[in-house]
Amino acid sequence: MKKTAYKVDIEDSVLADLHDRLCKTRYPDDLENQDWRYGTNTDYLKELVDYWISDYDWRKVEEEINTYANYRTEIDGNPIHFIHEKGKGPNPVPLILSHGWPWTFWDFKDVIGPLSDPASFGGNPEDAFDVIVPSLPGFGFSTPLQKTGINFWRTADLWTKLMRDELGYDRFGAQGGDWGSIISAQLGHKYAEHLIGVHLSLSFPLDFFVKGLPSEDEYADDEKHNYHHTQKRMLHATSHVSVQCTDPQTIASALHDSPAGLLSWLVERRRNWSDCDGDVEKVFSRDDLITTAMIYWITNSYVSSARFYWESAHHLWSPAHDRMPAIEAPTAIALFPQELCLMPRHFMQSYYNLKQLNTMPEGGHFAPSEQPELLVNDVREFFRTLRD
């Protein structure tokens, strides 16, 4: 199936049903939880839901999404939605941007323009990219899935077919965070000959579900603080991993039925994983937070996005080769200080064909939506060294 133009246009009946469900939300008691120690603070959730009901405008978001060139296609029986913005410059580099969970493709909204049309954002047209932003299979508008088994390494296979067979790019770049970083790393591992370069905002081993994270003794003395940072930050990244790797269908029945419950599940991650000092609206607007929940809600994609974890944990990654570095494509890593996981320097230098390693002054797990300018500048810097 070849790509076809796609326009986001959600039926009024879906939005009316959503409004009714939000108005009928039954909130739980929430004793002594002003500091979110038990999870999402209910008073704050009520404020967000009230805003969702009274002030949030999905049609405005639709209009903005539709200003970009959206497409849908089918690859190996999997529906794939993607944005494809052609670069405005003399030699644009094709670049596929991969999101994670609980991200959506729309987390890249503030980097698409600067990357594809740098001159319009004060940059050099020599830095232009053809920007491709897909929704991961089973996420957002890449639904509904009709088969099981789709995980990060199978997604890398789909992306290669999308870029080479569908869009005609024999060689291309890849960038990503969260699942997107692992997908991009897998591209640089299995398909290195087709990768111009790989840029990551999170460094993570491809065999994580087999070996876990590095132990303290794998960190040099001057970076032990990164080990302790990772241990502390990962405390807030275990509950969803456990549930979504073990029995995602169980909680899906609740989150598929309650938009307020879905918002609660997603917002807690945004607060705890970003560089916001406990004030999530320091980084994300209320519209940003609700739009993320909206995309999951209107596409009925929470369950298939959660199963991405189960499929990755139960269909384990196996290497395409045993050479080192494992990721042979030229690689850049941007280290955001409040990222969940900061890997040992030795690991990054040996695991990747590492060409660039920069530490950012601020930012957390959601790099393109938290610090789009920092990310864009780092991507540009890296690919300047790789352009023909």
C-alpha positions in Angstrom: 0.0 0.0 0.0 1.4 3.4 -1.0 1.2 6.4 1.1 -2.0 8.5 1.0 -2.5 12.0 2.2 -4.2 12.1 5.6 -6.2 14.8 7.4 -7.0 14.6 11.1 -10.7 15.2 11.5 -12.3 13.6 14.5 -16.0 13.1 14.5 -18.2 15.3 16.6 -19.8 12.3 18.2 -16.4 11.2 19.6 -15.8 14.7 21.2 -19.3 14.8 22.6 -18.9 11.4 24.2 -15.6 12.6 25.7 -17.2 15.7 27.1 -19.9 13.6 28.8 -17.4 11.2 30.3 -15.3 14.1 31.7 -18.3 15.7 33.2 -19.2 12.4 35.0 -15.7 11.8 36.4 -15.8 10.2 39.8 -12.8 11.3 41.7 -11.1 9.3 44.5 -10.3 10.6 48.0 -6.8 11.9 48.2 -5.5 12.3 51.7 -2.2 14.0 52.4 -1.0 14.0 48.8 -0.2 17.6 48.2 3.4 16.6 47.3 2.2 13.8 44.9 3.8 11.2 47.1 1.0 8.8 46.3 0.8 9.7 42.7 -1.2 12.3 40.7 -2.7 14.9 43.0 -6.5 14.8 42.6 -7.0 18.5 43.1 -4.6 19.3 40.3 -6.3 16.6 38.1 -9.7 18.3 38.8 -8.3 21.6 37.6 -7.0 20.0 34.4 -10.2 18.2 33.7 -12.2 21.4 34.3 -9.9 23.1 31.8 -10.4 20.2 29.4 -14.1 20.6 29.6 -14.4 24.4 29.5 -11.3 25.9 27.7 -9.4 23.3 25.7 -10.0 23.4 21.9 -9.2 20.2 20.1 -10.2 21.7 16.7 -7.4 24.3 17.1 -4.9 21.5 17.6 -6.3 19.6 14.6 -5.8 22.7 12.5 -2.2 23.0 13.5 -1.5 19.3 12.9 -3.0 19.6 9.5 -0.7 22.4 8.5 1.9 19.7 8.1 2.0 17.1 5.3 0.4 14.1 7.0 0.2 10.6 5.4 -0.9 7.1 6.1 0.4 3.9 4.7 0.5 0.2 5.5 3.8 -1.7 6.0 3.7 -5.5 6.6 0.0 -5.2 7.5 0.7 -2.4 10.1 -1.0 1.0 9.6 1.6 3.8 9.8 0.9 7.5 10.1 3.6 10.0 9.6 4.4 13.6 8.9 6.8 14.3 5.9 8.1 17.8 5.6 10.5 18.4 2.8 13.6 20.5 3.7 14.1 24.0 2.3 17.8 24.1 1.6 20.3 23.0 -1.0 21.0 19.5 0.3 18.4 18.4 2.9 19.3 15.2 4.9 16.4 12.8 5.4 15.8 12.4 9.1 13.3 10.2 10.9 12.3 11.3 14.4 11.0 8.6 16.7 9.0 9.2 19.9 8.4 7.1 22.9 5.8 6.5 25.6 3.9 8.4 26.9 4.9 10.6 24.0 3.2 11.1 20.7 4.4 12.3 17.3 3.2 15.7 18.4 6.1 16.0 20.9 8.2 16.9 17.9 5.9 19.8 16.9 8.4 22.5 17.9 11.4 21.0 16.1 9.8 20.1 12.7 9.9 23.7 11.4 13.5 24.6 12.6 14.9 21.3 11.2 13.1 21.4 7.8 13.2 25.2 7.2 16.1 26.6 9.3 16.2 29.9 7.5 12.7 30.8 8.7 13.9 30.2 12.3 17.1 32.2 12.1 19.3 29.3 10.9 21.3 28.4 7.9 19.5 26.7 5.0 22.6 24.4 4.7 21.3 22.7 7.8 17.9 21.7 6.3 16.5 18.2 6.8 13.7 16.3 5.1 11.8 15.6 8.4 9.8 12.4 8.8 7.9 12.0 12.1 5.9 8.7 12.3 3.6 7.6 15.0 4.9 4.4 16.5 2.8 1.4 15.4 0.0 1.1 17.9 0.3 4.7 18.9 -1.9 7.6 17.9 -2.9 7.5 14.3 -0.8 4.4 13.5 -3.8 2.4 14.6 -5.6 0.0 14.9 -3.0 -2.7 15.0 -4.3 -6.0 13.5 -1.5 -8.2 14.8 0.6 -8.8 17.9 4.4 -8.9 18.3 5.2 -5.3 17.4 8.0 -4.0 19.5 11.1 -1.7 19.2 13.3 -3.9 17.1 10.5 -4.8 14.7 9.6 -1.1 14.5 13.2 -0.4 13.3 12.5 -2.9 10.5 9.3 -1.0 9.6 11.1 2.3 9.6 13.7 1.0 7.2 11.0 -0.1 4.8 9.2 3.3 5.3 12.3 5.3 4.5 13.8 3.2 1.7 10.9 1.5 0.0 8.1 4.0 0.6 9.9 7.3 0.6 13.0 6.4 -1.6 15.8 7.3 0.8 18.6 4.8 0.5 20.5 6.5 3.4 19.0 8.6 6.1 19.5 9.9 9.7 17.6 8.9 12.8 16.9 10.7 16.0 14.9 9.7 19.1 14.2 9.6 22.8 12.7 7.0 25.1 11.6 4.1 22.8 12.6 6.3 19.9 16.2 6.2 21.1 16.2 2.4 21.2 14.6 2.2 17.8 17.1 4.7 16.4 20.0 2.7 18.0 18.6 -0.5 16.5 18.6 1.2 13.1 22.3 2.1 13.7 23.0 -1.5 14.7 21.2 -3.6 12.1 21.1 -1.2 9.2 24.3 0.8 9.7 25.0 0.9 6.0 21.8 2.9 5.4 22.3 5.3 8.3 24.0 8.6 7.8 24.0 9.1 11.6 22.1 8.4 14.8 21.3 11.1 17.3 20.0 10.1 20.7 18.6 12.0 23.7 18.7 8.9 25.8 21.4 6.2 25.9 20.1 2.8 26.7 21.3 -0.8 26.0 19.4 -2.7 23.4 19.5 -5.8 25.6 18.0 -4.0 28.6 15.3 -6.6 29.1 18.0 -9.3 29.4 20.7 -7.6 31.4 19.1 -4.6 33.0 21.0 -1.4 33.7 24.7 -1.0 34.6 25.8 -1.6 38.2 27.6 1.1 40.3 31.1 -0.4 39.7 30.7 0.2 36.0 30.7 3.9 36.6 34.1 5.7 37.0 34.7 7.4 40.3 34.0 10.9 38.9 30.6 9.8 37.5 29.2 7.8 40.5 26.7 10.7 40.9 25.2 9.6 37.5 24.6 6.1 38.9 22.9 7.5 42.0 20.9 10.0 39.8 19.7 7.1 37.6 18.7 5.0 40.6 16.7 7.9 42.1 15.1 8.9 38.8 14.2 5.3 37.8 12.1 4.9 41.0 9.5 6.9 39.2 9.8 4.8 36.0 9.1 1.4 37.4 5.4 1.2 38.0 4.4 1.6 34.3 7.1 -0.7 33.1 6.0 -3.4 35.5 2.3 -3.1 34.6 2.8 -2.6 30.9 5.4 -5.4 30.6 3.3 -7.9 32.6 -0.5 -7.3 32.2 -1.2 -4.2 30.2 -4.7 -5.3 29.2 -5.9 -5.2 32.8 -5.3 -1.5 33.4 -6.3 -0.7 29.8 -9.9 -1.5 30.7 -9.8 1.4 33.1 -7.8 3.9 31.0 -9.8 3.1 27.8 -13.0 3.9 29.7 -12.0 7.0 31.7 -10.4 10.0 30.0 -9.6 11.5 33.4 -7.9 8.3 34.5 -5.9 8.3 31.3 -4.9 11.9 31.8 -3.8 11.1 35.4 -1.7 8.2 34.2 0.1 10.3 31.6 0.5 13.6 33.6 2.2 11.9 36.5 4.9 10.7 34.1 5.2 14.2 32.6 5.7 15.7 36.0 8.2 13.2 37.4 10.3 12.6 34.2 10.7 16.2 33.1 13.0 19.0 34.4 10.2 20.9 36.1 11.1 20.9 39.8 7.7 19.4 40.7 5.7 22.1 38.7 4.7 20.3 35.5 3.3 23.6 34.0 6.8 25.1 34.2 7.6 22.9 31.2 4.3 21.9 29.6 1.2 24.0 29.2 -2.2 22.6 30.0 -3.0 22.4 26.3 0.2 20.3 25.9 -0.7 17.9 28.6 -4.3 17.5 27.4 -3.3 17.1 23.8 -1.1 14.2 24.7 -4.1 12.5 26.4 -6.4 13.5 23.6 -4.3 11.8 20.9 -4.3 8.5 23.0 -8.0 8.9 23.7 -9.4 9.7 20.3 -7.4 6.9 18.7 -8.1 4.3 21.3 -4.4 3.6 21.4 -3.5 3.3 25.1 -3.8 -0.5 25.1 -1.7 -1.0 21.9 0.9 1.5 23.1 1.1 -0.3 26.5 1.5 -3.6 24.8 4.6 -2.2 23.1 6.3 -2.9 26.4 4.9 -6.5 26.7 6.0 -7.3 23.2 9.5 -5.9 23.9 9.9 -7.8 27.2 8.5 -11.1 25.8 10.1 -11.0 22.3 13.6 -10.3 23.3 16.1 -8.5 21.2 18.8 -10.5 19.6 21.9 -8.9 17.9 22.2 -8.8 14.2 26.0 -9.1 14.6 28.5 -9.4 17.5 30.9 -6.7 16.4 31.7 -3.7 18.6 30.7 -1.1 18.7 27.2 -2.5 18.6 25.8 0.6 17.0 28.2 1.0 14.0 26.5 4.1 12.5 28.1 7.4 13.6 26.3 8.4 16.8 25.7 11.5 18.8 24.3 11.6 22.3 22.8 14.7 24.0 22.8 14.3 27.8 19.9 16.1 29.4 20.6 16.5 33.1 17.2 15.3 34.4 16.9 12.4 32.0 15.9 9.2 33.7 19.0 7.3 32.9 22.6 8.5 32.6 24.8 5.8 31.4 28.5 5.3 32.2 30.9 7.1 29.9 32.8 3.9 29.1 29.6 2.3 28.0 28.7 5.1 25.6 32.2 5.2 24.2 32.4 1.5 23.5 28.8 0.6 22.6 28.3 3.3 20.0 30.4 4.6 17.2 30.4 7.8 19.2 31.3 11.0 17.4 29.6 13.6 19.6 28.7 13.7 23.3 27.3 17.0 24.6 25.9 17.8 28.1 22.9 20.1 27.9 22.4 22.8 30.6 18.8 21.8 31.3 16.1 19.4 30.3 14.6 16.0 31.1 13.1 13.0 29.5 11.0 14.8 26.9 13.8 16.6 25.0 12.0 17.8 21.9 9.1 19.3 23.8 11.0 20.5 26.8 14.1 22.0 25.1 13.4 22.0 21.4 16.1 24.7 20.6 18.8 22.8 22.5 17.9 19.6 20.7 17.7 21.3 17.2 21.1 22.9 17.7 22.7 19.6 18.8 21.2 17.7 15.8 22.4 20.4 13.4 25.9 20.4 14.9 26.2 16.6 14.6 24.9 16.2 11.0 27.0 19.1 9.7 30.0 16.7 10.1 28.3 14.0 8.1 26.8 15.8 5.1 28.2 14.9 1.7 
